[in-house]
Amino acid sequence: MAAFRAELQKAHHRHDLALCLLIPGIVVLWVGGLAPADPEELAKGYSALLYSLPVIEAILMPVMMAVLASRLWDMEIKGNTAKLLYTLQSRRSLFAGKAVFGVLEVLLVTVLELACVP
């Protein structure tokens, strides 16, 4: 629990919440830009959404996951403090805190994107 709280404090300084809100915003704008404007094509708009959304997710989701994963270890790598952290807490708790926090970030992005689909 202490490792998760530490990750939460670090994420607050890294502005990870802004990044988790930015990715669904980009997806909504991108899909909205692909929406048909012609009234005849608007009837097929939902099927166009179901075709374009997975393509955009296939492009953006791996990039977003890589960015979030690198930001999780960013402070430890730049400050060369990973060995110091291992002396203060167990490796298991450090990795567990980072894994839980990473899963929650991805879950937040996924829930926000699913909320924007309707």
C-alpha positions as CSV (number, residue, x, y, z in Angstrom):
1,M,0.0,0.0,0.0
2,A,2.9,2.4,0.8
3,A,4.4,1.7,-2.6
4,F,1.1,2.4,-4.4
5,R,0.8,5.7,-2.4
6,A,4.4,6.6,-3.4
7,E,3.5,5.9,-7.1
8,L,0.4,8.1,-6.7
9,Q,2.5,11.0,-5.4
10,K,5.0,10.6,-8.2
11,A,2.3,10.4,-10.8
12,H,0.8,13.7,-9.4
13,H,4.2,15.4,-10.1
14,R,4.5,13.8,-13.5
15,H,0.9,14.9,-14.5
16,D,0.0,11.3,-15.5
17,L,-3.7,12.1,-15.1
18,A,-3.5,14.7,-17.8
19,L,-1.9,12.2,-20.1
20,C,-4.6,9.6,-19.3
21,L,-7.2,12.3,-20.2
22,L,-5.4,13.4,-23.3
23,I,-5.4,10.0,-25.1
24,P,-9.2,9.5,-25.1
25,G,-9.5,13.1,-26.2
26,I,-7.3,12.5,-29.2
27,V,-9.3,9.3,-30.0
28,V,-12.6,11.2,-29.8
29,L,-11.3,14.0,-32.0
30,W,-9.8,11.6,-34.5
31,V,-13.0,9.5,-34.8
32,G,-15.1,12.7,-34.9
33,G,-13.0,14.0,-37.8
34,L,-13.7,10.8,-39.7
35,A,-17.5,11.0,-39.2
36,P,-19.4,11.4,-42.4
37,A,-21.0,14.8,-43.0
38,D,-23.4,13.9,-45.8
39,P,-26.9,13.0,-44.5
40,E,-27.0,9.9,-46.7
41,E,-23.8,8.6,-45.3
42,L,-24.8,9.5,-41.7
43,A,-27.1,6.5,-41.6
44,K,-23.9,4.3,-41.9
45,G,-22.1,6.4,-39.3
46,Y,-22.3,3.8,-36.6
47,S,-20.8,1.1,-38.8
48,A,-18.1,3.6,-39.8
49,L,-17.4,4.1,-36.1
50,L,-17.0,0.4,-35.5
51,Y,-14.5,0.2,-38.4
52,S,-12.4,3.2,-37.6
53,L,-12.2,2.9,-33.8
54,P,-10.3,-0.4,-33.7
55,V,-7.8,0.9,-36.3
56,I,-7.2,4.0,-34.3
57,E,-6.9,1.9,-31.1
58,A,-4.4,-0.3,-32.8
59,I,-2.2,2.7,-33.5
60,L,-2.6,4.7,-30.3
61,M,-3.0,2.1,-27.5
62,P,0.5,0.5,-27.9
63,V,2.1,4.0,-28.1
64,M,0.2,5.1,-25.0
65,M,1.1,2.0,-23.1
66,A,4.8,2.5,-23.9
67,V,4.7,6.1,-22.8
68,L,2.9,5.3,-19.5
69,A,5.3,2.4,-18.8
70,S,8.4,4.6,-19.5
71,R,6.9,7.4,-17.3
72,L,6.5,4.8,-14.4
73,W,10.2,4.2,-14.3
74,D,11.3,7.7,-15.5
75,M,12.2,9.1,-12.1
76,E,14.1,6.0,-10.9
77,I,16.1,5.8,-14.1
78,K,17.0,9.5,-14.3
79,G,17.9,9.8,-10.7
80,N,19.6,6.4,-10.6
81,T,17.6,5.6,-7.4
82,A,16.4,2.1,-8.2
83,K,19.2,0.5,-6.0
84,L,18.4,2.9,-3.2
85,L,14.7,2.0,-3.4
86,Y,15.6,-1.7,-3.2
87,T,17.3,-1.0,0.2
88,L,14.3,0.8,1.5
89,Q,11.6,-1.7,0.5
90,S,11.4,-5.1,-1.1
91,R,11.6,-5.5,-4.9
92,R,8.3,-7.3,-4.8
93,S,6.5,-4.3,-3.2
94,L,8.1,-1.8,-5.5
95,F,7.2,-3.8,-8.6
96,A,3.7,-4.6,-7.3
97,G,3.0,-0.9,-6.6
98,K,4.2,0.0,-10.1
99,A,2.2,-2.8,-11.7
100,V,-1.0,-1.9,-9.9
101,F,-0.7,1.7,-10.8
102,G,0.1,1.0,-14.4
103,V,-3.0,-1.3,-14.7
104,L,-5.2,1.4,-13.1
105,E,-3.9,4.0,-15.6
106,V,-4.7,1.8,-18.6
107,L,-8.1,0.9,-17.1
108,L,-8.8,4.6,-16.7
109,V,-8.0,5.3,-20.3
110,T,-10.1,2.3,-21.4
111,V,-13.1,3.3,-19.4
112,L,-12.9,6.9,-20.6
113,E,-12.7,5.7,-24.2
114,L,-15.6,3.4,-23.8
115,A,-17.7,6.2,-22.2
116,C,-17.1,8.3,-25.3
117,V,-18.2,5.7,-27.8
118,P,-22.0,6.2,-27.4
